[in-house]
Amino acid sequence: MVWQPHVHRPGLLAFAGGFLSVCLIAAGIGYGNGTALGLCLAATVLGPTVGLLLIARRRSTYLRSLPRP
């Protein structure tokens, strides 16, 4: 099976957080508030990065747990 929900769920949540921060930036959350804009920009960059790292770690753990022939 290609899609393993238990492997991809944390990464999916991290990507969703990054997408939400992009939406907040587009909606003008940082207008006049540099702190909120900085947090949203950090979440935009770190969300997908952390998501990819989490998926890679959980995938390698899952593949190591499979029985070898």
NORFEN-V614245 format. One record per residue. N is the residue number from 1. RES is the residue in three letters. PHI is phi in whole degrees, 0 to 359 (* if undefined). PSI is psi in whole degrees, -180 to 180 (none if undefined). OMEGA is omega in whole degrees, -180 to 180 (* if undefined). Layout:
# NORFEN-V614245
n->[N,N]
res->[RES,RES]
phi->[PHI,PHI]
psi->[PSI,PSI]
omega->[OMEGA,OMEGA]
This chain:
# NORFEN-V614245
n->[1,2,3,4,5,6,7,8,9,10,11,12,13,14,15,16,17,18,19,20,21,22,23,24,25,26,27,28,29,30,31,32,33,34,35,36,37,38,39,40,41,42,43,44,45,46,47,48,49,50,51,52,53,54,55,56,57,58,59,60,61,62,63,64,65,66,67,68,69]
res->[MET,VAL,TRP,GLN,PRO,HIS,VAL,HIS,ARG,PRO,GLY,LEU,LEU,ALA,PHE,ALA,GLY,GLY,PHE,LEU,SER,VAL,CYS,LEU,ILE,ALA,ALA,GLY,ILE,GLY,TYR,GLY,ASN,GLY,THR,ALA,LEU,GLY,LEU,CYS,LEU,ALA,ALA,THR,VAL,LEU,GLY,PRO,THR,VAL,GLY,LEU,LEU,LEU,ILE,ALA,ARG,ARG,ARG,SER,THR,TYR,LEU,ARG,SER,LEU,PRO,ARG,PRO]
phi->[*,283,267,250,302,289,276,265,301,297,294,296,294,293,295,296,296,296,294,298,292,296,297,294,295,294,280,96,297,267,291,82,225,294,294,296,295,298,296,293,294,296,294,295,279,282,303,295,296,295,299,295,294,295,296,297,293,291,293,293,296,296,293,291,279,288,291,269,288]
psi->[131,-46,116,105,-38,-19,-40,-12,-49,-39,-39,-41,-37,-41,-39,-39,-41,-41,-41,-39,-34,-42,-40,-38,-42,-30,-10,28,-29,6,108,3,94,-31,-46,-40,-42,-42,-41,-39,-40,-42,-33,-40,-45,-27,-59,-34,-49,-38,-45,-40,-41,-43,-45,-42,-46,-34,-43,-37,-43,-44,-34,-26,-12,145,141,146,none]
omega->[-176,-177,176,-175,-178,178,-171,-175,180,177,178,177,178,176,178,177,176,179,178,179,175,178,178,177,180,179,176,-178,-176,-178,-180,-179,-176,-180,180,178,178,178,179,178,178,179,178,-179,-175,-179,178,179,179,179,179,178,179,179,-179,-179,-179,178,180,176,179,-179,177,-179,179,179,179,-179,*]
